[in-house]
Amino acid sequence: METAAAAAGVELGSSKPQIATQAEMAEERVPIAYRDQCAHLLIPLNKCRVSEFYLPWKCEPERHAYEKCEYELVMERMLKMKKIREAQAAGKVNGGATIGLIPAKLA
């Protein structure tokens, strides 16, 4: 069974590489929810925040870089979803069926 993303010509995953390793993220106590392609920017941001006592006007360059990275990931996901929905509307994917939340391998 072909997935909706594959039928729409959308490659799953992010175009950004994962720079920080799982070991580095675990060592720096990065919460699991934040271990994405921007975690390599979160590690120095958190170190700066601790050293500057979380003052909001400190660490602005680090925070800006991290938030920009997260924004780019969200926009990339939104564009991929838009392509999938357009393909569904055109009737190319599963006869217009919705995208399943469970991968076909597990269902």
C-alpha positions as CSV (number, residue, x, y, z in Angstrom):
1,M,0.0,0.0,0.0
2,E,1.4,3.3,-1.0
3,T,1.5,6.1,1.6
4,A,-0.1,9.4,1.0
5,A,3.2,11.3,1.2
6,A,4.9,9.0,-1.3
7,A,2.0,9.2,-3.7
8,A,2.1,13.0,-3.5
9,G,5.8,13.0,-4.3
10,V,6.8,14.3,-0.8
11,E,9.9,12.8,0.9
12,L,9.4,12.3,4.6
13,G,11.9,13.6,7.1
14,S,13.7,17.0,7.2
15,S,16.2,18.4,4.9
16,K,18.3,19.7,7.8
17,P,20.8,17.2,9.1
18,Q,20.9,16.1,12.8
19,I,24.1,17.6,14.1
20,A,24.0,16.9,17.8
21,T,24.3,13.2,18.7
22,Q,22.0,11.5,21.1
23,A,24.9,11.1,23.5
24,E,25.6,14.9,23.5
25,M,21.9,15.7,24.0
26,A,21.6,13.2,26.9
27,E,24.8,14.6,28.5
28,E,23.4,18.2,28.2
29,R,20.0,17.0,29.6
30,V,18.1,18.2,26.5
31,P,14.5,17.1,27.0
32,I,13.4,14.4,24.6
33,A,10.8,16.6,23.0
34,Y,13.5,19.1,22.0
35,R,15.9,16.6,20.5
36,D,15.3,17.6,16.9
37,Q,17.5,19.1,14.1
38,C,17.9,22.3,16.1
39,A,19.2,20.7,19.3
40,H,22.7,21.7,18.4
41,L,21.6,25.3,18.9
42,L,19.7,24.7,22.0
43,I,22.7,23.3,23.9
44,P,24.7,26.6,23.9
45,L,21.5,28.6,24.4
46,N,20.8,26.6,27.6
47,K,24.4,27.0,28.8
48,C,24.1,30.8,28.2
49,R,20.8,31.0,30.0
50,V,22.2,29.3,33.1
51,S,25.4,31.4,33.1
52,E,23.4,34.6,32.7
53,F,20.6,33.6,35.3
54,Y,17.9,33.5,32.6
55,L,18.0,37.3,32.1
56,P,15.7,37.9,29.0
57,W,18.0,40.5,27.4
58,K,21.0,38.1,27.5
59,C,21.7,35.3,25.0
60,E,19.8,37.0,22.3
61,P,22.0,35.8,19.4
62,E,21.7,32.2,20.6
63,R,18.0,32.5,21.1
64,H,17.4,34.0,17.7
65,A,19.4,31.3,16.0
66,Y,17.5,28.6,17.8
67,E,14.1,30.1,17.1
68,K,14.9,30.7,13.4
69,C,15.9,27.0,13.1
70,E,12.7,25.9,14.7
71,Y,10.7,28.2,12.5
72,E,12.3,26.8,9.4
73,L,11.5,23.3,10.5
74,V,7.8,24.2,11.0
75,M,7.6,25.9,7.7
76,E,9.2,22.9,5.9
77,R,6.6,20.6,7.5
78,M,3.8,22.9,6.6
79,L,4.9,23.0,2.9
80,K,5.1,19.2,2.8
81,M,1.6,18.9,4.3
82,K,0.3,21.4,1.8
83,K,1.7,19.4,-1.1
84,I,0.1,16.2,0.3
85,R,-3.3,17.9,0.7
86,E,-3.1,19.3,-2.8
87,A,-2.4,15.9,-4.2
88,Q,-5.4,14.5,-2.2
89,A,-7.6,17.2,-3.5
90,A,-6.6,16.4,-7.0
91,G,-7.6,12.8,-6.4
92,K,-4.1,11.4,-6.9
93,V,-3.7,9.9,-3.4
94,N,-5.7,6.9,-2.3
95,G,-8.8,8.2,-4.1
96,G,-8.9,11.2,-1.9
97,A,-8.6,9.3,1.4
98,T,-7.2,11.0,4.4
99,I,-3.6,10.5,5.6
100,G,-3.4,7.8,8.3
101,L,-1.6,8.6,11.5
102,I,-0.3,5.0,11.8
103,P,2.3,3.9,9.3
104,A,1.2,1.2,6.9
105,K,3.9,-1.2,8.3
106,L,2.3,-1.0,11.8
107,A,-1.3,-1.1,10.9
